[in-house]
Amino acid sequence: MYSKTIAPRRRALVLAVGALTALPALLTGPSAQAARARPAAEKTVSTAAPVSAEAWAVGRAKRGSKVTAAQAVQAYWTPTRMRKAKRVEESFAYRTAVARHEKLQKQQLTRFKGGEKPDAVTPADPHAVKPTGGTATAPSSVRAAADPGFDAWRPTASTSGKVFFSMGGSNYVCSGTVVNSEGKNSVWTAGHCVHGGRGGAWASNWTFVPAYDDDLANPRPYGTWTAGQLWSMTAWTSRSDFSADLGVAVMSPLGGQRIANQLGGQGLRTGAGKNVFENAFGYPAEWPFDGGNLFRCSGKSSPEWSFLFWSSETIKIPCDLTRGSSGGGWFNGWNGDWGYLNGVNSRIDRIVNPTIMLSPYFDDTAWSLYGATRHL
Protein backbone atom coordinates (compact mmCIF):
# COMPACT_ATOMS: atom_id res chain seq x y z
CA MET A 1 0.00 0.00 0.00
CA TYR A 2 1.36 3.38 -0.89
CA SER A 3 0.50 6.96 -0.21
CA LYS A 4 0.02 9.32 -3.13
CA THR A 5 -0.92 12.96 -2.91
CA ILE A 6 -1.96 15.39 -5.61
CA ALA A 7 -2.09 19.08 -4.72
CA PRO A 8 -5.20 21.12 -5.61
CA ARG A 9 -5.25 23.48 -8.56
CA ARG A 10 -6.25 27.01 -7.62
CA ARG A 11 -9.09 28.70 -9.43
CA ALA A 12 -8.22 31.37 -12.00
CA LEU A 13 -9.65 34.15 -9.82
CA VAL A 14 -7.21 33.45 -7.00
CA LEU A 15 -4.02 32.73 -8.92
CA ALA A 16 -2.29 35.72 -7.32
CA VAL A 17 -1.40 33.62 -4.29
CA GLY A 18 0.62 31.28 -6.47
CA ALA A 19 -0.66 29.06 -9.28
CA LEU A 20 -0.15 25.35 -9.35
CA THR A 21 1.94 24.71 -12.45
CA ALA A 22 2.69 21.03 -11.97
CA LEU A 23 1.51 18.12 -9.93
CA PRO A 24 3.66 17.33 -6.87
CA ALA A 25 6.05 14.41 -6.91
CA LEU A 26 4.74 11.02 -5.97
CA LEU A 27 5.71 10.04 -2.44
CA THR A 28 5.90 6.49 -1.21
CA GLY A 29 6.90 4.69 1.94
CA PRO A 30 5.93 2.04 4.50
CA SER A 31 2.75 2.61 6.68
CA ALA A 32 1.76 1.60 10.17
CA GLN A 33 -1.88 1.45 9.05
CA ALA A 34 -2.52 -2.08 7.89
CA ALA A 35 -5.07 -2.69 5.15
CA ARG A 36 -6.01 -5.82 3.28
CA ALA A 37 -4.47 -6.23 -0.17
CA ARG A 38 -7.06 -6.12 -2.95
CA PRO A 39 -7.46 -8.80 -5.61
CA ALA A 40 -5.70 -7.97 -8.88
CA ALA A 41 -9.00 -8.56 -10.71
CA GLU A 42 -10.43 -5.32 -9.32
CA LYS A 43 -9.87 -2.95 -12.20
CA THR A 44 -11.30 0.24 -13.54
CA VAL A 45 -14.20 0.15 -15.97
CA SER A 46 -15.72 2.91 -18.08
CA THR A 47 -18.24 3.87 -20.72
CA ALA A 48 -19.00 6.81 -22.95
CA ALA A 49 -21.60 8.70 -20.92
CA PRO A 50 -25.01 7.49 -22.18
CA VAL A 51 -27.73 9.89 -23.31
CA SER A 52 -31.30 8.61 -22.94
CA ALA A 53 -33.74 8.51 -25.85
CA GLU A 54 -35.92 10.99 -23.99
CA ALA A 55 -33.04 13.44 -23.65
CA TRP A 56 -32.24 13.14 -27.36
CA ALA A 57 -35.89 13.87 -28.16
CA VAL A 58 -35.92 16.92 -25.89
CA GLY A 59 -32.67 18.15 -27.40
CA ARG A 60 -33.84 17.76 -31.01
CA ALA A 61 -37.07 19.55 -30.22
CA LYS A 62 -35.10 22.48 -28.80
CA ARG A 63 -31.93 22.54 -30.94
CA GLY A 64 -32.80 20.67 -34.14
CA SER A 65 -31.52 17.46 -35.71
CA LYS A 66 -27.84 18.40 -35.34
CA VAL A 67 -28.03 18.69 -31.55
CA THR A 68 -24.96 17.37 -29.73
CA ALA A 69 -25.05 14.96 -26.80
CA ALA A 70 -24.08 17.75 -24.38
CA GLN A 71 -26.79 20.04 -25.75
CA ALA A 72 -29.39 17.28 -25.45
CA VAL A 73 -28.50 16.59 -21.82
CA GLN A 74 -28.50 20.30 -20.96
CA ALA A 75 -31.91 20.70 -22.57
CA TYR A 76 -33.22 17.67 -20.69
CA TRP A 77 -32.32 19.05 -17.25
CA THR A 78 -34.94 21.72 -16.89
CA PRO A 79 -35.47 23.32 -13.46
CA THR A 80 -38.61 21.19 -13.07
CA ARG A 81 -36.76 17.91 -13.73
CA MET A 82 -34.03 18.96 -11.32
CA ARG A 83 -36.56 19.69 -8.58
CA LYS A 84 -38.32 16.36 -9.09
CA ALA A 85 -35.17 14.22 -9.21
CA LYS A 86 -35.09 11.64 -6.41
CA ARG A 87 -32.37 10.83 -3.92
CA VAL A 88 -30.32 7.95 -5.37
CA GLU A 89 -30.28 6.26 -1.96
CA GLU A 90 -33.99 5.53 -2.53
CA SER A 91 -33.31 3.47 -5.65
CA PHE A 92 -33.90 -0.27 -5.55
CA ALA A 93 -30.35 -0.98 -6.77
CA TYR A 94 -28.79 1.04 -3.97
CA ARG A 95 -31.01 -0.37 -1.21
CA THR A 96 -30.29 -3.89 -2.44
CA ALA A 97 -26.54 -3.22 -2.46
CA VAL A 98 -26.64 -1.88 1.11
CA ALA A 99 -28.55 -4.92 2.38
CA ARG A 100 -26.09 -7.28 0.67
CA HIS A 101 -23.12 -5.39 2.09
CA GLU A 102 -24.43 -5.49 5.65
CA LYS A 103 -25.03 -9.23 5.37
CA LEU A 104 -21.54 -9.88 4.02
CA GLN A 105 -19.95 -7.72 6.72
CA LYS A 106 -21.61 -9.80 9.44
CA GLN A 107 -20.52 -13.04 7.78
CA GLN A 108 -16.96 -11.80 7.44
CA LEU A 109 -16.69 -10.78 11.08
CA THR A 110 -18.13 -14.12 12.15
CA ARG A 111 -15.45 -15.95 10.14
CA PHE A 112 -12.67 -13.82 11.58
CA LYS A 113 -13.87 -14.37 15.14
CA GLY A 114 -14.04 -18.08 14.37
CA GLY A 115 -10.35 -18.15 13.57
CA GLU A 116 -10.20 -17.46 9.83
CA LYS A 117 -7.46 -15.00 8.94
CA PRO A 118 -8.02 -12.07 6.56
CA ASP A 119 -5.89 -11.61 3.47
CA ALA A 120 -2.26 -10.57 3.89
CA VAL A 121 -1.64 -6.93 4.74
CA THR A 122 0.68 -4.47 3.07
CA PRO A 123 2.10 -1.78 5.37
CA ALA A 124 2.71 1.78 4.15
CA ASP A 125 3.66 5.15 5.59
CA PRO A 126 1.54 8.13 4.49
CA HIS A 127 3.09 11.32 3.19
CA ALA A 128 1.51 14.64 2.30
CA VAL A 129 2.21 17.66 0.13
CA LYS A 130 0.51 20.81 1.41
CA PRO A 131 -2.15 22.43 -0.76
CA THR A 132 -1.00 25.41 -2.78
CA GLY A 133 -1.95 28.71 -1.16
CA GLY A 134 -1.93 28.05 2.56
CA THR A 135 -1.14 25.80 5.49
CA ALA A 136 -3.81 23.21 6.12
CA THR A 137 -5.52 23.35 9.50
CA ALA A 138 -8.02 21.01 11.09
CA PRO A 139 -11.29 22.82 11.89
CA SER A 140 -13.27 21.77 14.94
CA SER A 141 -15.56 18.76 14.66
CA VAL A 142 -19.06 19.45 13.32
CA ARG A 143 -21.16 16.33 13.79
CA ALA A 144 -24.41 18.09 12.99
CA ALA A 145 -24.39 19.16 9.35
CA ALA A 146 -23.84 22.91 9.07
CA ASP A 147 -24.28 25.30 6.16
CA PRO A 148 -20.83 26.90 5.69
CA GLY A 149 -22.50 29.80 3.89
CA PHE A 150 -19.82 29.97 1.20
CA ASP A 151 -20.16 32.43 -1.65
CA ALA A 152 -20.10 30.67 -5.02
CA TRP A 153 -16.58 31.94 -5.76
CA ARG A 154 -15.08 30.32 -2.66
CA PRO A 155 -12.96 27.34 -3.80
CA THR A 156 -14.79 24.78 -1.67
CA ALA A 157 -18.11 25.86 -3.18
CA SER A 158 -16.96 26.18 -6.78
CA THR A 159 -15.29 22.74 -6.74
CA SER A 160 -18.29 21.08 -5.05
CA GLY A 161 -21.56 20.60 -6.86
CA LYS A 162 -24.83 18.80 -7.26
CA VAL A 163 -25.10 15.85 -9.64
CA PHE A 164 -28.18 14.97 -11.71
CA PHE A 165 -28.54 11.74 -13.70
CA SER A 166 -31.00 9.14 -14.96
CA MET A 167 -30.93 5.45 -14.08
CA GLY A 168 -33.48 2.66 -14.43
CA GLY A 169 -36.17 4.97 -15.77
CA SER A 170 -35.93 7.55 -12.96
CA ASN A 171 -34.01 10.76 -12.35
CA TYR A 172 -31.72 11.03 -9.33
CA VAL A 173 -29.41 13.42 -7.50
CA CYS A 174 -25.98 13.00 -5.92
CA SER A 175 -23.04 15.25 -5.02
CA GLY A 176 -19.53 15.52 -6.46
CA THR A 177 -16.14 17.24 -6.37
CA VAL A 178 -13.80 18.64 -9.03
CA VAL A 179 -10.35 17.06 -8.58
CA ASN A 180 -7.08 18.31 -10.02
CA SER A 181 -5.50 16.23 -12.78
CA GLU A 182 -3.51 16.68 -15.95
CA GLY A 183 -6.69 16.46 -18.01
CA LYS A 184 -8.49 19.07 -15.84
CA ASN A 185 -11.80 17.28 -16.50
CA SER A 186 -12.38 15.02 -13.46
CA VAL A 187 -15.36 15.09 -11.11
CA TRP A 188 -15.27 12.46 -8.35
CA THR A 189 -18.36 10.95 -6.78
CA ALA A 190 -19.63 7.63 -5.41
CA GLY A 191 -19.71 4.56 -7.64
CA HIS A 192 -23.47 4.23 -7.16
CA CYS A 193 -23.85 7.73 -8.65
CA VAL A 194 -22.47 6.52 -12.01
CA HIS A 195 -23.50 2.82 -12.05
CA GLY A 196 -26.24 0.79 -10.40
CA GLY A 197 -23.81 -1.86 -9.14
CA ARG A 198 -24.27 -5.62 -9.39
CA GLY A 199 -26.91 -6.33 -12.03
CA GLY A 200 -27.30 -2.62 -12.76
CA ALA A 201 -26.41 -0.31 -15.62
CA TRP A 202 -24.55 2.91 -16.24
CA ALA A 203 -26.24 6.21 -15.48
CA SER A 204 -27.32 8.41 -18.36
CA ASN A 205 -27.77 12.18 -18.81
CA TRP A 206 -25.00 12.74 -16.22
CA THR A 207 -24.73 16.40 -15.26
CA PHE A 208 -22.71 18.36 -12.71
CA VAL A 209 -23.73 21.82 -11.43
CA PRO A 210 -20.84 23.42 -9.48
CA ALA A 211 -21.74 25.71 -6.56
CA TYR A 212 -25.42 24.83 -6.97
CA ASP A 213 -27.52 27.05 -4.68
CA ASP A 214 -31.28 27.32 -4.97
CA ASP A 215 -31.24 30.46 -2.83
CA LEU A 216 -29.64 32.36 -5.71
CA ALA A 217 -31.56 33.98 -8.56
CA ASN A 218 -29.36 31.77 -10.75
CA PRO A 219 -28.85 28.45 -8.91
CA ARG A 220 -26.29 27.41 -11.55
CA PRO A 221 -23.69 30.20 -11.29
CA TYR A 222 -21.08 28.28 -13.27
CA GLY A 223 -23.38 26.56 -15.72
CA THR A 224 -24.39 22.97 -16.35
CA TRP A 225 -21.53 20.60 -17.20
CA THR A 226 -22.13 17.25 -18.88
CA ALA A 227 -20.05 14.08 -18.67
CA GLY A 228 -18.33 12.61 -21.69
CA GLN A 229 -17.23 9.42 -19.90
CA LEU A 230 -18.16 7.61 -16.69
CA TRP A 231 -15.69 5.47 -14.72
CA SER A 232 -15.87 3.15 -11.73
CA MET A 233 -14.31 -0.07 -10.41
CA THR A 234 -15.29 -3.58 -11.47
CA ALA A 235 -15.58 -4.42 -7.76
CA TRP A 236 -18.48 -1.98 -7.66
CA THR A 237 -20.11 -2.63 -11.04
CA SER A 238 -19.95 -6.42 -10.73
CA ARG A 239 -20.27 -7.00 -6.95
CA SER A 240 -21.59 -3.76 -5.38
CA ASP A 241 -18.53 -3.77 -3.11
CA PHE A 242 -18.85 -0.63 -0.99
CA SER A 243 -15.10 -0.55 -0.35
CA ALA A 244 -14.85 0.29 -4.07
CA ASP A 245 -17.90 2.58 -4.25
CA LEU A 246 -16.01 5.12 -6.35
CA GLY A 247 -16.94 6.98 -9.50
CA VAL A 248 -15.36 9.54 -11.80
CA ALA A 249 -17.11 11.56 -14.47
CA VAL A 250 -14.85 12.95 -17.18
CA MET A 251 -16.55 16.22 -18.02
CA SER A 252 -16.92 17.65 -21.50
CA PRO A 253 -15.60 21.21 -21.93
CA LEU A 254 -18.14 24.00 -21.53
CA GLY A 255 -17.70 27.15 -23.57
CA GLY A 256 -14.28 25.88 -24.60
CA GLN A 257 -13.13 25.63 -20.96
CA ARG A 258 -12.09 22.54 -19.00
CA ILE A 259 -13.78 22.47 -15.63
CA ALA A 260 -10.66 22.47 -13.42
CA ASN A 261 -9.08 25.24 -15.49
CA GLN A 262 -12.12 27.42 -14.90
CA LEU A 263 -13.07 26.50 -11.33
CA GLY A 264 -10.00 24.86 -9.83
CA GLY A 265 -9.70 21.34 -8.45
CA GLN A 266 -9.20 19.88 -5.01
CA GLY A 267 -6.26 17.58 -4.35
CA LEU A 268 -6.35 13.82 -3.90
CA ARG A 269 -4.73 11.78 -1.14
CA THR A 270 -4.53 8.01 -0.72
CA GLY A 271 -3.03 5.88 2.03
CA ALA A 272 -3.43 8.61 4.65
CA GLY A 273 -4.58 6.14 7.32
CA LYS A 274 -7.99 5.24 8.66
CA ASN A 275 -7.89 7.52 11.72
CA VAL A 276 -7.55 11.04 10.34
CA PHE A 277 -9.57 14.26 10.43
CA GLU A 278 -12.07 14.56 7.59
CA ASN A 279 -14.50 17.25 6.39
CA ALA A 280 -17.49 15.79 4.54
CA PHE A 281 -19.44 17.92 2.06
CA GLY A 282 -22.60 17.28 0.11
CA TYR A 283 -26.11 18.33 -0.85
CA PRO A 284 -28.41 16.54 1.62
CA ALA A 285 -31.93 16.39 0.19
CA GLU A 286 -33.90 14.73 2.97
CA TRP A 287 -35.54 16.54 5.89
CA PRO A 288 -34.46 18.80 7.50
CA PHE A 289 -32.59 19.67 4.29
CA ASP A 290 -34.01 20.42 0.86
CA GLY A 291 -31.08 19.59 -1.42
CA GLY A 292 -30.57 23.20 -2.41
CA ASN A 293 -27.38 24.02 -0.50
CA LEU A 294 -23.93 22.67 0.25
CA PHE A 295 -23.50 21.41 3.83
CA ARG A 296 -20.51 20.24 5.83
CA CYS A 297 -19.79 18.08 8.83
CA SER A 298 -16.46 16.83 10.12
CA GLY A 299 -14.70 14.59 12.59
CA LYS A 300 -12.03 11.98 13.06
CA SER A 301 -12.47 8.89 10.93
CA SER A 302 -12.22 5.28 12.06
CA PRO A 303 -12.70 1.88 10.39
CA GLU A 304 -16.29 0.69 10.04
CA TRP A 305 -15.18 -2.40 11.97
CA SER A 306 -11.93 -3.72 13.40
CA PHE A 307 -10.86 -7.06 14.84
CA LEU A 308 -7.46 -7.65 16.39
CA PHE A 309 -4.96 -6.35 13.80
CA TRP A 310 -7.44 -6.10 10.93
CA SER A 311 -9.99 -3.51 9.95
CA SER A 312 -12.49 -2.77 7.23
CA GLU A 313 -11.72 -1.08 3.92
CA THR A 314 -14.56 1.32 4.70
CA ILE A 315 -14.23 4.20 7.16
CA LYS A 316 -16.76 6.31 9.06
CA ILE A 317 -17.22 9.68 10.72
CA PRO A 318 -20.04 10.99 12.96
CA CYS A 319 -22.14 13.09 10.56
CA ASP A 320 -25.85 13.65 10.02
CA LEU A 321 -25.87 14.56 6.34
CA THR A 322 -28.96 12.91 4.87
CA ARG A 323 -29.75 11.15 1.61
CA GLY A 324 -28.83 13.17 -1.46
CA SER A 325 -25.33 13.81 -0.16
CA SER A 326 -24.02 10.59 -1.77
CA GLY A 327 -20.81 11.19 -3.66
CA GLY A 328 -19.90 14.39 -1.81
CA GLY A 329 -16.20 14.74 -1.04
CA TRP A 330 -14.31 14.07 2.19
CA PHE A 331 -11.47 16.59 2.45
CA ASN A 332 -8.39 15.81 4.48
CA GLY A 333 -6.07 18.71 5.31
CA TRP A 334 -8.77 21.23 4.39
CA ASN A 335 -7.84 24.84 5.15
CA GLY A 336 -11.25 26.39 4.52
CA ASP A 337 -10.70 26.60 0.76
CA TRP A 338 -8.51 23.75 -0.46
CA GLY A 339 -7.82 20.24 0.71
CA TYR A 340 -7.27 16.67 -0.45
CA LEU A 341 -10.12 14.41 -1.51
CA ASN A 342 -9.73 11.41 0.78
CA GLY A 343 -13.19 9.83 0.69
CA VAL A 344 -16.73 10.18 -0.67
CA ASN A 345 -20.13 9.89 1.00
CA SER A 346 -21.11 6.29 0.35
CA ARG A 347 -23.54 5.04 3.01
CA ILE A 348 -25.43 6.37 6.02
CA ASP A 349 -26.02 4.45 9.24
CA ARG A 350 -28.88 6.21 11.03
CA ILE A 351 -29.49 3.47 13.60
CA VAL A 352 -26.60 4.69 15.73
CA ASN A 353 -26.44 8.03 17.51
CA PRO A 354 -24.97 10.27 16.23
CA THR A 355 -25.63 9.38 12.62
CA ILE A 356 -22.65 7.78 10.90
CA MET A 357 -21.46 8.55 7.37
CA LEU A 358 -19.24 6.00 5.64
CA SER A 359 -16.76 6.12 2.76
CA PRO A 360 -14.48 3.69 0.96
CA TYR A 361 -10.98 3.92 2.40
CA PHE A 362 -8.85 5.67 -0.22
CA ASP A 363 -6.03 3.21 -0.93
CA ASP A 364 -4.57 1.73 -4.11
CA THR A 365 -8.07 1.19 -5.48
CA ALA A 366 -8.75 4.93 -5.46
CA TRP A 367 -5.28 5.58 -6.83
CA SER A 368 -5.82 3.20 -9.74
CA LEU A 369 -9.05 5.02 -10.61
CA TYR A 370 -7.20 8.32 -10.48
CA GLY A 371 -4.43 6.90 -12.67
CA ALA A 372 -6.94 5.71 -15.26
CA THR A 373 -8.66 9.09 -15.53
CA ARG A 374 -6.01 11.72 -14.76
CA HIS A 375 -4.99 12.39 -18.39
CA LEU A 376 -8.51 12.36 -19.88
C-alpha positions in Angstrom: 0.0 0.0 0.0 1.4 3.4 -0.9 0.5 7.0 -0.2 0.0 9.3 -3.1 -0.9 13.0 -2.9 -2.0 15.4 -5.6 -2.1 19.1 -4.7 -5.2 21.1 -5.6 -5.3 23.5 -8.6 -6.2 27.0 -7.6 -9.1 28.7 -9.4 -8.2 31.4 -12.0 -9.6 34.2 -9.8 -7.2 33.4 -7.0 -4.0 32.7 -8.9 -2.3 35.7 -7.3 -1.4 33.6 -4.3 0.6 31.3 -6.5 -0.7 29.1 -9.3 -0.2 25.3 -9.3 1.9 24.7 -12.4 2.7 21.0 -12.0 1.5 18.1 -9.9 3.7 17.3 -6.9 6.0 14.4 -6.9 4.7 11.0 -6.0 5.7 10.0 -2.4 5.9 6.5 -1.2 6.9 4.7 1.9 5.9 2.0 4.5 2.8 2.6 6.7 1.8 1.6 10.2 -1.9 1.5 9.0 -2.5 -2.1 7.9 -5.1 -2.7 5.2 -6.0 -5.8 3.3 -4.5 -6.2 -0.2 -7.1 -6.1 -2.9 -7.5 -8.8 -5.6 -5.7 -8.0 -8.9 -9.0 -8.6 -10.7 -10.4 -5.3 -9.3 -9.9 -3.0 -12.2 -11.3 0.2 -13.5 -14.2 0.1 -16.0 -15.7 2.9 -18.1 -18.2 3.9 -20.7 -19.0 6.8 -22.9 -21.6 8.7 -20.9 -25.0 7.5 -22.2 -27.7 9.9 -23.3 -31.3 8.6 -22.9 -33.7 8.5 -25.8 -35.9 11.0 -24.0 -33.0 13.4 -23.6 -32.2 13.1 -27.4 -35.9 13.9 -28.2 -35.9 16.9 -25.9 -32.7 18.1 -27.4 -33.8 17.8 -31.0 -37.1 19.6 -30.2 -35.1 22.5 -28.8 -31.9 22.5 -30.9 -32.8 20.7 -34.1 -31.5 17.5 -35.7 -27.8 18.4 -35.3 -28.0 18.7 -31.5 -25.0 17.4 -29.7 -25.1 15.0 -26.8 -24.1 17.7 -24.4 -26.8 20.0 -25.7 -29.4 17.3 -25.5 -28.5 16.6 -21.8 -28.5 20.3 -21.0 -31.9 20.7 -22.6 -33.2 17.7 -20.7 -32.3 19.0 -17.2 -34.9 21.7 -16.9 -35.5 23.3 -13.5 -38.6 21.2 -13.1 -36.8 17.9 -13.7 -34.0 19.0 -11.3 -36.6 19.7 -8.6 -38.3 16.4 -9.1 -35.2 14.2 -9.2 -35.1 11.6 -6.4 -32.4 10.8 -3.9 -30.3 8.0 -5.4 -30.3 6.3 -2.0 -34.0 5.5 -2.5 -33.3 3.5 -5.7 -33.9 -0.3 -5.6 -30.4 -1.0 -6.8 -28.8 1.0 -4.0 -31.0 -0.4 -1.2 -30.3 -3.9 -2.4 -26.5 -3.2 -2.5 -26.6 -1.9 1.1 -28.6 -4.9 2.4 -26.1 -7.3 0.7 -23.1 -5.4 2.1 -24.4 -5.5 5.6 -25.0 -9.2 5.4 -21.5 -9.9 4.0 -20.0 -7.7 6.7 -21.6 -9.8 9.4 -20.5 -13.0 7.8 -17.0 -11.8 7.4 -16.7 -10.8 11.1 -18.1 -14.1 12.1 -15.5 -16.0 10.1 -12.7 -13.8 11.6 -13.9 -14.4 15.1 -14.0 -18.1 14.4 -10.3 -18.2 13.6 -10.2 -17.5 9.8 -7.5 -15.0 8.9 -8.0 -12.1 6.6 -5.9 -11.6 3.5 -2.3 -10.6 3.9 -1.6 -6.9 4.7 0.7 -4.5 3.1 2.1 -1.8 5.4 2.7 1.8 4.1 3.7 5.1 5.6 1.5 8.1 4.5 3.1 11.3 3.2 1.5 14.6 2.3 2.2 17.7 0.1 0.5 20.8 1.4 -2.1 22.4 -0.8 -1.0 25.4 -2.8 -1.9 28.7 -1.2 -1.9 28.0 2.6 -1.1 25.8 5.5 -3.8 23.2 6.1 -5.5 23.3 9.5 -8.0 21.0 11.1 -11.3 22.8 11.9 -13.3 21.8 14.9 -15.6 18.8 14.7 -19.1 19.5 13.3 -21.2 16.3 13.8 -24.4 18.1 13.0 -24.4 19.2 9.4 -23.8 22.9 9.1 -24.3 25.3 6.2 -20.8 26.9 5.7 -22.5 29.8 3.9 -19.8 30.0 1.2 -20.2 32.4 -1.6 -20.1 30.7 -5.0 -16.6 31.9 -5.8 -15.1 30.3 -2.7 -13.0 27.3 -3.8 -14.8 24.8 -1.7 -18.1 25.9 -3.2 -17.0 26.2 -6.8 -15.3 22.7 -6.7 -18.3 21.1 -5.1 -21.6 20.6 -6.9 -24.8 18.8 -7.3 -25.1 15.8 -9.6 -28.2 15.0 -11.7 -28.5 11.7 -13.7 -31.0 9.1 -15.0 -30.9 5.4 -14.1 -33.5 2.7 -14.4 -36.2 5.0 -15.8 -35.9 7.5 -13.0 -34.0 10.8 -12.4 -31.7 11.0 -9.3 -29.4 13.4 -7.5 -26.0 13.0 -5.9 -23.0 15.2 -5.0 -19.5 15.5 -6.5 -16.1 17.2 -6.4 -13.8 18.6 -9.0 -10.3 17.1 -8.6 -7.1 18.3 -10.0 -5.5 16.2 -12.8 -3.5 16.7 -16.0 -6.7 16.5 -18.0 -8.5 19.1 -15.8 -11.8 17.3 -16.5 -12.4 15.0 -13.5 -15.4 15.1 -11.1 -15.3 12.5 -8.4 -18.4 11.0 -6.8 -19.6 7.6 -5.4 -19.7 4.6 -7.6 -23.5 4.2 -7.2 -23.8 7.7 -8.7 -22.5 6.5 -12.0 -23.5 2.8 -12.1 -26.2 0.8 -10.4 -23.8 -1.9 -9.1 -24.3 -5.6 -9.4 -26.9 -6.3 -12.0 -27.3 -2.6 -12.8 -26.4 -0.3 -15.6 -24.5 2.9 -16.2 -26.2 6.2 -15.5 -27.3 8.4 -18.4 -27.8 12.2 -18.8 -25.0 12.7 -16.2 -24.7 16.4 -15.3 -22.7 18.4 -12.7 -23.7 21.8 -11.4 -20.8 23.4 -9.5 -21.7 25.7 -6.6 -25.4 24.8 -7.0 -27.5 27.0 -4.7 -31.3 27.3 -5.0 -31.2 30.5 -2.8 -29.6 32.4 -5.7 -31.6 34.0 -8.6 -29.4 31.8 -10.8 -28.8 28.4 -8.9 -26.3 27.4 -11.6 -23.7 30.2 -11.3 -21.1 28.3 -13.3 -23.4 26.6 -15.7 -24.4 23.0 -16.3 -21.5 20.6 -17.2 -22.1 17.2 -18.9 -20.1 14.1 -18.7 -18.3 12.6 -21.7 -17.2 9.4 -19.9 -18.2 7.6 -16.7 -15.7 5.5 -14.7 -15.9 3.2 -11.7 -14.3 -0.1 -10.4 -15.3 -3.6 -11.5 -15.6 -4.4 -7.8 -18.5 -2.0 -7.7 -20.1 -2.6 -11.0 -20.0 -6.4 -10.7 -20.3 -7.0 -6.9 -21.6 -3.8 -5.4 -18.5 -3.8 -3.1 -18.8 -0.6 -1.0 -15.1 -0.5 -0.4 -14.9 0.3 -4.1 -17.9 2.6 -4.2 -16.0 5.1 -6.3 -16.9 7.0 -9.5 -15.4 9.5 -11.8 -17.1 11.6 -14.5 -14.9 12.9 -17.2 -16.5 16.2 -18.0 -16.9 17.6 -21.5 -15.6 21.2 -21.9 -18.1 24.0 -21.5 -17.7 27.1 -23.6 -14.3 25.9 -24.6 -13.1 25.6 -21.0 -12.1 22.5 -19.0 -13.8 22.5 -15.6 -10.7 22.5 -13.4 -9.1 25.2 -15.5 -12.1 27.4 -14.9 -13.1 26.5 -11.3 -10.0 24.9 -9.8 -9.7 21.3 -8.5 -9.2 19.9 -5.0 -6.3 17.6 -4.3 -6.4 13.8 -3.9 -4.7 11.8 -1.1 -4.5 8.0 -0.7 -3.0 5.9 2.0 -3.4 8.6 4.6 -4.6 6.1 7.3 -8.0 5.2 8.7 -7.9 7.5 11.7 -7.5 11.0 10.3 -9.6 14.3 10.4 -12.1 14.6 7.6 -14.5 17.2 6.4 -17.5 15.8 4.5 -19.4 17.9 2.1 -22.6 17.3 0.1 -26.1 18.3 -0.8 -28.4 16.5 1.6 -31.9 16.4 0.2 -33.9 14.7 3.0 -35.5 16.5 5.9 -34.5 18.8 7.5 -32.6 19.7 4.3 -34.0 20.4 0.9 -31.1 19.6 -1.4 -30.6 23.2 -2.4 -27.4 24.0 -0.5 -23.9 22.7 0.2 -23.5 21.4 3.8 -20.5 20.2 5.8 -19.8 18.1 8.8 -16.5 16.8 10.1 -14.7 14.6 12.6 -12.0 12.0 13.1 -12.5 8.9 10.9 -12.2 5.3 12.1 -12.7 1.9 10.4 -16.3 0.7 10.0 -15.2 -2.4 12.0 -11.9 -3.7 13.4 -10.9 -7.1 14.8 -7.5 -7.6 16.4 -5.0 -6.4 13.8 -7.4 -6.1 10.9 -10.0 -3.5 9.9 -12.5 -2.8 7.2 -11.7 -1.1 3.9 -14.6 1.3 4.7 -14.2 4.2 7.2 -16.8 6.3 9.1 -17.2 9.7 10.7 -20.0 11.0 13.0 -22.1 13.1 10.6 -25.8 13.7 10.0 -25.9 14.6 6.3 -29.0 12.9 4.9 -29.7 11.2 1.6 -28.8 13.2 -1.5 -25.3 13.8 -0.2 -24.0 10.6 -1.8 -20.8 11.2 -3.7 -19.9 14.4 -1.8 -16.2 14.7 -1.0 -14.3 14.1 2.2 -11.5 16.6 2.4 -8.4 15.8 4.5 -6.1 18.7 5.3 -8.8 21.2 4.4 -7.8 24.8 5.1 -11.3 26.4 4.5 -10.7 26.6 0.8 -8.5 23.8 -0.5 -7.8 20.2 0.7 -7.3 16.7 -0.5 -10.1 14.4 -1.5 -9.7 11.4 0.8 -13.2 9.8 0.7 -16.7 10.2 -0.7 -20.1 9.9 1.0 -21.1 6.3 0.3 -23.5 5.0 3.0 -25.4 6.4 6.0 -26.0 4.5 9.2 -28.9 6.2 11.0 -29.5 3.5 13.6 -26.6 4.7 15.7 -26.4 8.0 17.5 -25.0 10.3 16.2 -25.6 9.4 12.6 -22.6 7.8 10.9 -21.5 8.5 7.4 -19.2 6.0 5.6 -16.8 6.1 2.8 -14.5 3.7 1.0 -11.0 3.9 2.4 -8.8 5.7 -0.2 -6.0 3.2 -0.9 -4.6 1.7 -4.1 -8.1 1.2 -5.5 -8.7 4.9 -5.5 -5.3 5.6 -6.8 -5.8 3.2 -9.7 -9.0 5.0 -10.6 -7.2 8.3 -10.5 -4.4 6.9 -12.7 -6.9 5.7 -15.3 -8.7 9.1 -15.5 -6.0 11.7 -14.8 -5.0 12.4 -18.4 -8.5 12.4 -19.9 
